Amino acid sequence: MPTADELLGAGVVTDLVRHLGGRMPTTLATTREFDGLSLSDRTRVVRDALLEELPAAYAPFEKKIRTALKKSTFTGWMIWPVTEAVAVRATTSGPEKEAPETADTATFDSGLALLADLTPRLTSEFAIRTFMDANLDRTLQAAQTWTSHEDEHVRRLATEGTRPFLPWARRVTALTARPDATVPILDALYRDESEYVRRSVANHLNDLSRTAPALVVTTARRWTEAPDDNTPRLVRHALRTLVKKGNPDALALLGFARPDGVTVHGLTVTPKDVVSGGEMTFRFELASTSELAVAVDYVLHHVRANGTRSPKVFKLTTRTLAPGSPAVLTRSHSFRPISTRRYYPGEHVLEIQVNGSTLARTVFNLG
């Protein structure tokens, strides 16, 4: 994975200044502060320098950016601090560190339009948060118009930029308080011709499941009633978190009814005492009294540093069970150290989950 220095280093900042046309010593000097800074921190440092050196009035500021946009080489990671500077200048009288004054609506709208023009060069999905903080409804109105834009990057900006839990991005309180506010945008894009856009729609709806699961299921159900060829896949991806949580309505929408008549027999774990860094294998038999589509997951309740347990759901299989034809399932699970999880010794719990219901449980020790 590229480092922050490779993405936004001295060379990129030098190219940015060259594209903006002029001597910008403050912006060039920001690279002296880069050591130890993350990519997002570097972006903020460059943003503040741009706001200090570019025109304070919005019209000449925008002209500078649009002049640079005429060059095809004005692209890549240099765009991120530019979009952040646009957002601040269009919504306030100056840098965030000064006392801001709300910009007029014409400037606000011009700033949003400039973000739409910049987003194909990298993305404006983070900068749009500043506009939503300033005026959520006006920003969402602009995003709604982007849903019919000819450029897939702009259409994606409409859904990705307004995601309530967009990775790397700060939360917008007014947005998370109104989970239904972005549904019209998703409705306009769930049958988009671009997989790039549809993927964003699915991730956006999945975000909403954290605060409004009923709204997510209702929206997904409505889409399945007016689908295209890609809708089933999109809905499955959008409901993935609710499925892991065993939400019965989400599971039913995907064709997985309550597991009445389904049983799990002979759940075993080998070895029962797993060495640190090793692996365990579990095995069980799954049977049903009727033909039934099942989504089978396993849940590991990992021991935490304080001795409590934290569950994590892992996908196992989906299949159709036939009466009188039990299925034997087995899976190995590694406890090798990984960067995203630290393993602690103690008694762990394994559960088998079928269509959201826990049907079997056993314990094993991790040394």
C-alpha positions as CSV (number, residue, x, y, z in Angstrom):
1,M,0.0,0.0,0.0
2,P,1.4,3.4,-0.9
3,T,2.7,5.6,1.9
4,A,1.5,9.1,2.8
5,D,4.8,10.4,1.5
6,E,4.2,8.8,-1.9
7,L,0.6,10.0,-2.1
8,L,1.1,13.6,-0.8
9,G,4.7,14.4,-0.6
10,A,7.0,17.3,-1.6
11,G,6.8,16.4,-5.3
12,V,3.0,16.4,-5.3
13,V,2.8,19.7,-3.5
14,T,5.3,21.2,-5.9
15,D,3.2,20.0,-8.8
16,L,0.1,21.5,-7.1
17,V,1.7,24.9,-6.8
18,R,2.8,24.8,-10.5
19,H,-0.8,23.9,-11.6
20,L,-2.2,26.8,-9.6
21,G,0.2,29.1,-11.4
22,G,2.2,31.4,-9.1
23,R,4.6,31.7,-6.3
24,M,3.2,30.1,-3.2
25,P,6.0,29.9,-0.6
26,T,3.6,29.1,2.3
27,T,2.1,26.1,0.5
28,L,5.6,24.8,-0.6
29,A,6.8,25.2,3.0
30,T,4.1,22.8,4.3
31,T,6.2,19.9,3.2
32,R,8.7,20.7,6.1
33,E,5.9,19.7,8.5
34,F,5.1,16.4,6.8
35,D,7.3,14.0,8.9
36,G,5.1,11.8,11.1
37,L,1.9,13.2,9.7
38,S,-0.9,11.0,8.2
39,L,-2.3,11.6,4.8
40,S,-5.4,13.3,6.2
41,D,-3.2,15.5,8.4
42,R,-1.0,16.5,5.5
43,T,-4.2,17.3,3.6
44,R,-5.3,19.7,6.3
45,V,-1.9,21.4,6.5
46,V,-1.8,22.0,2.7
47,R,-5.5,23.1,2.7
48,D,-4.8,25.8,5.3
49,A,-1.8,27.1,3.3
50,L,-3.9,27.2,0.1
51,L,-6.6,29.2,2.0
52,E,-3.9,31.6,3.2
53,E,-2.3,32.2,-0.3
54,L,-5.1,32.0,-2.7
55,P,-7.6,34.9,-3.1
56,A,-9.8,35.5,-0.1
57,A,-12.8,36.4,-2.2
58,Y,-14.6,33.4,-3.6
59,A,-14.9,34.4,-7.3
60,P,-11.1,34.9,-8.0
61,F,-10.4,31.8,-5.8
62,E,-12.7,29.7,-7.9
63,K,-11.2,31.1,-11.1
64,K,-7.8,29.9,-10.0
65,I,-9.1,26.3,-9.5
66,R,-11.0,26.3,-12.7
67,T,-8.0,27.5,-14.7
68,A,-6.0,24.6,-13.2
69,L,-8.8,22.2,-14.2
70,K,-8.2,23.0,-17.8
71,K,-5.0,20.9,-17.5
72,S,-5.4,17.2,-17.6
73,T,-2.4,16.8,-15.3
74,F,-4.2,18.5,-12.5
75,T,-5.2,15.2,-11.0
76,G,-4.5,12.7,-8.3
77,W,-3.8,13.2,-4.6
78,M,-3.0,16.9,-5.1
79,I,-6.8,17.3,-5.5
80,W,-7.7,16.3,-2.0
81,P,-6.4,19.5,-0.2
82,V,-7.9,21.5,-3.1
83,T,-11.4,20.1,-2.5
84,E,-11.1,20.8,1.2
85,A,-10.0,24.4,0.5
86,V,-13.0,24.8,-1.8
87,A,-15.4,23.6,0.9
88,V,-14.0,26.0,3.5
89,R,-13.9,29.0,1.1
90,A,-17.4,28.4,-0.2
91,T,-19.1,28.0,3.2
92,T,-17.2,30.6,5.3
93,S,-15.4,33.8,4.9
94,G,-12.0,32.2,5.4
95,P,-10.0,29.3,7.0
96,E,-11.7,27.3,9.7
97,K,-9.3,28.8,12.3
98,E,-10.9,32.2,11.7
99,A,-14.4,33.2,12.9
100,P,-16.5,32.2,9.9
101,E,-19.4,33.9,8.3
102,T,-22.0,31.9,6.5
103,A,-21.5,32.3,2.7
104,D,-24.4,33.4,0.5
105,T,-26.3,30.8,-1.4
106,A,-24.8,31.6,-4.7
107,T,-21.3,31.0,-3.4
108,F,-22.5,27.9,-1.6
109,D,-23.9,26.5,-4.8
110,S,-20.9,27.4,-6.9
111,G,-18.7,25.6,-4.4
112,L,-20.8,22.4,-4.7
113,A,-20.6,22.7,-8.5
114,L,-16.9,23.0,-8.3
115,L,-16.6,19.9,-6.1
116,A,-18.6,18.0,-8.8
117,D,-16.2,19.1,-11.4
118,L,-13.2,18.2,-9.3
119,T,-14.4,14.7,-8.2
120,P,-13.4,12.9,-11.5
121,R,-9.8,14.0,-10.8
122,L,-9.7,12.2,-7.4
123,T,-12.8,12.5,-5.2
124,S,-14.7,15.2,-3.4
125,E,-16.4,12.8,-1.1
126,F,-14.7,14.1,2.1
127,A,-15.0,17.8,1.3
128,I,-18.7,17.6,0.9
129,R,-19.0,17.0,4.6
130,T,-18.2,20.6,5.2
131,F,-21.1,21.6,3.0
132,M,-23.5,19.2,4.9
133,D,-22.4,20.7,8.2
134,A,-23.2,24.2,6.9
135,N,-26.5,23.4,5.2
136,L,-27.6,19.8,4.9
137,D,-30.8,20.3,2.9
138,R,-29.2,22.5,0.3
139,T,-26.3,20.1,-0.1
140,L,-28.7,17.1,-0.5
141,Q,-30.6,19.1,-3.1
142,A,-27.4,19.4,-5.1
143,A,-26.6,15.8,-4.7
144,Q,-30.0,14.8,-6.0
145,T,-29.3,16.7,-9.2
146,W,-26.0,14.8,-9.5
147,T,-27.8,11.5,-9.7
148,S,-28.6,12.2,-13.4
149,H,-25.1,13.5,-14.3
150,E,-23.5,11.9,-17.3
151,D,-20.2,11.2,-15.4
152,E,-20.3,8.2,-13.1
153,H,-17.8,9.9,-10.7
154,V,-20.3,12.7,-10.1
155,R,-23.2,10.2,-9.7
156,R,-21.1,8.3,-7.2
157,L,-20.3,11.5,-5.3
158,A,-24.0,11.9,-4.7
159,T,-24.2,8.6,-2.8
160,E,-20.7,8.2,-1.5
161,G,-20.2,11.7,-0.2
162,T,-23.5,11.6,1.7
163,R,-22.8,8.2,3.4
164,P,-23.5,8.6,7.1
165,F,-20.5,6.5,8.1
166,L,-18.1,7.1,5.2
167,P,-14.7,5.6,6.1
168,W,-12.0,8.2,6.9
169,A,-14.6,10.9,7.0
170,R,-16.0,12.8,10.0
171,R,-19.5,12.3,11.1
172,V,-22.2,14.9,10.2
173,T,-24.5,15.0,13.1
174,A,-27.5,16.4,11.2
175,L,-27.1,13.6,8.7
176,T,-27.0,10.7,11.2
177,A,-30.0,12.2,12.9
178,R,-32.0,11.9,9.7
179,P,-31.3,8.5,8.3
180,D,-34.2,8.8,5.7
181,A,-32.8,12.1,4.3
182,T,-30.6,10.3,1.6
183,V,-33.0,7.6,0.6
184,P,-34.2,9.6,-2.5
185,I,-30.6,9.7,-3.7
186,L,-30.3,6.0,-3.3
187,D,-33.6,5.4,-5.0
188,A,-32.4,7.3,-8.1
189,L,-29.2,5.3,-8.3
190,Y,-29.8,1.7,-7.3
191,R,-30.3,0.7,-10.9
192,D,-27.4,2.8,-12.2
193,E,-25.6,1.4,-15.2
194,S,-22.2,1.7,-13.4
195,E,-21.1,-1.0,-10.9
196,Y,-18.9,1.7,-9.4
197,V,-22.0,3.7,-8.5
198,R,-24.2,0.7,-7.5
199,R,-21.4,-0.5,-5.1
200,S,-21.6,2.9,-3.4
201,V,-25.4,2.7,-3.1
202,A,-25.1,-0.7,-1.4
203,N,-22.5,0.5,1.0
204,H,-24.6,3.6,1.8
205,L,-27.7,1.5,2.6
206,N,-25.5,-0.8,4.7
207,D,-24.3,2.3,6.6
208,L,-27.9,3.1,7.4
209,S,-28.5,-0.3,9.0
210,R,-26.4,0.9,11.9
211,T,-29.1,3.3,13.0
212,A,-32.3,2.5,11.0
213,P,-32.5,-1.3,10.2
214,A,-36.3,-1.1,9.5
215,L,-35.8,1.7,7.0
216,V,-33.0,-0.4,5.3
217,V,-35.2,-3.5,4.9
218,T,-38.2,-1.4,3.7
219,T,-36.0,0.3,1.1
220,A,-34.4,-2.9,0.0
221,R,-37.8,-4.6,-0.3
222,R,-39.1,-1.7,-2.5
223,W,-36.1,-2.2,-4.8
224,T,-36.7,-5.9,-5.2
225,E,-40.2,-5.1,-6.3
226,A,-38.8,-2.9,-9.2
227,P,-35.5,-4.5,-9.9
228,D,-33.1,-4.8,-12.8
229,D,-30.6,-7.6,-13.4
230,N,-28.1,-6.2,-10.8
231,T,-30.6,-5.5,-8.0
232,P,-30.4,-8.9,-6.2
233,R,-26.7,-8.7,-5.9
234,L,-26.8,-5.0,-4.7
235,V,-29.5,-5.9,-2.1
236,R,-27.4,-8.8,-0.8
237,H,-24.4,-6.5,-0.3
238,A,-26.5,-3.8,1.3
239,L,-28.0,-6.2,3.8
240,R,-24.8,-7.9,4.8
241,T,-24.5,-6.3,8.2
242,L,-28.2,-7.0,9.1
243,V,-27.7,-10.6,7.9
244,K,-24.7,-11.0,10.2
245,K,-26.7,-9.7,13.1
246,G,-29.4,-12.2,12.3
247,N,-32.1,-9.6,11.5
248,P,-35.1,-11.8,10.6
249,D,-36.7,-9.3,8.2
250,A,-33.4,-8.9,6.2
251,L,-32.9,-12.7,6.1
252,A,-36.5,-13.3,5.0
253,L,-36.1,-10.7,2.2
254,L,-33.2,-12.7,0.9
255,G,-35.1,-16.0,1.1
256,F,-33.9,-17.3,4.4
257,A,-37.0,-18.0,6.6
258,R,-36.9,-18.9,10.3
259,P,-35.0,-22.2,10.7
260,D,-38.0,-24.1,12.2
261,G,-37.2,-27.8,11.9
262,V,-33.4,-27.3,11.4
263,T,-31.1,-28.9,13.9
264,V,-27.3,-29.0,14.5
265,H,-25.8,-32.2,15.8
266,G,-22.3,-33.2,17.0
267,L,-20.6,-29.8,17.1
268,T,-17.0,-30.6,17.9
269,V,-13.8,-28.5,18.1
270,T,-10.3,-29.9,17.5
271,P,-8.2,-29.4,19.4
272,K,-10.1,-28.2,22.5
273,D,-6.9,-26.4,23.6
274,V,-5.6,-24.3,20.8
275,V,-2.0,-23.0,21.1
276,S,-1.3,-19.3,20.5
277,G,-0.8,-18.8,16.8
278,G,-2.3,-22.1,15.9
279,E,-5.7,-23.1,14.4
280,M,-8.8,-25.1,15.4
281,T,-11.1,-27.1,13.2
282,F,-14.8,-27.5,13.9
283,R,-17.3,-29.9,12.5
284,F,-21.1,-30.5,12.8
285,E,-24.1,-32.0,11.0
286,L,-26.9,-29.9,9.8
287,A,-30.4,-31.4,9.2
288,S,-33.9,-30.1,8.3
289,T,-37.4,-31.6,8.4
290,S,-38.3,-29.7,5.3
291,E,-36.7,-28.2,2.2
292,L,-35.2,-24.9,3.3
293,A,-32.7,-22.3,2.1
294,V,-30.2,-21.6,4.9
295,A,-27.4,-19.1,5.5
296,V,-25.0,-20.7,7.9
297,D,-22.5,-18.5,9.9
298,Y,-20.2,-19.2,12.8
299,V,-19.7,-16.7,15.6
300,L,-16.5,-16.6,17.6
301,H,-16.7,-14.9,21.0
302,H,-13.1,-13.7,21.4
303,V,-11.7,-13.1,24.9
304,R,-10.8,-9.4,25.3
305,A,-8.0,-7.9,27.4
306,N,-10.4,-7.2,30.3
307,G,-11.6,-10.8,30.3
308,T,-15.0,-10.2,28.7
309,R,-15.9,-11.6,25.3
310,S,-16.5,-9.9,21.9
311,P,-18.5,-11.7,19.2
312,K,-17.5,-11.7,15.5
313,V,-19.5,-13.3,12.8
314,F,-17.9,-15.3,9.9
315,K,-19.7,-16.5,6.8
316,L,-19.7,-20.3,6.4
317,T,-22.1,-21.3,3.6
318,T,-25.5,-20.8,2.0
319,R,-27.3,-23.8,0.6
320,T,-30.7,-25.6,0.4
321,L,-31.3,-28.4,2.8
322,A,-33.4,-31.3,1.8
323,P,-35.4,-33.3,4.3
324,G,-33.7,-36.6,5.3
325,S,-30.4,-35.5,3.8
326,P,-28.2,-34.0,6.5
327,A,-25.1,-32.0,5.5
328,V,-21.8,-32.3,7.3
329,L,-19.9,-29.0,7.5
330,T,-16.4,-28.4,8.6
331,R,-14.1,-25.3,8.7
332,S,-10.7,-24.4,10.1
333,H,-10.0,-21.1,11.8
334,S,-6.6,-19.6,12.3
335,F,-5.4,-17.7,15.3
336,R,-2.2,-16.4,13.7
337,P,-1.5,-12.8,14.8
338,I,-3.0,-10.2,12.4
339,S,-2.8,-6.4,12.5
340,T,-6.5,-5.9,13.0
341,R,-7.0,-8.2,16.0
342,R,-5.1,-9.2,19.1
343,Y,-5.8,-12.6,20.6
344,Y,-5.9,-13.1,24.3
345,P,-5.7,-16.5,26.2
346,G,-8.8,-17.9,27.8
347,E,-12.1,-19.7,27.2
348,H,-13.5,-18.8,23.8
349,V,-17.1,-19.6,22.6
350,L,-18.1,-20.9,19.2
351,E,-21.7,-20.7,18.0
352,I,-23.4,-22.0,14.9
353,Q,-25.9,-19.5,13.5
354,V,-28.5,-20.6,10.9
355,N,-30.8,-17.9,9.3
356,G,-29.9,-15.6,12.2
357,S,-30.7,-18.1,15.0
358,T,-28.1,-19.7,17.2
359,L,-28.6,-23.5,17.1
360,A,-25.4,-24.8,18.7
361,R,-22.7,-23.7,21.1
362,T,-19.4,-25.0,22.5
363,V,-16.3,-23.8,24.1
364,F,-12.5,-24.2,23.6
365,N,-9.4,-22.7,25.2
366,L,-6.8,-20.5,23.5
367,G,-3.4,-20.7,25.2
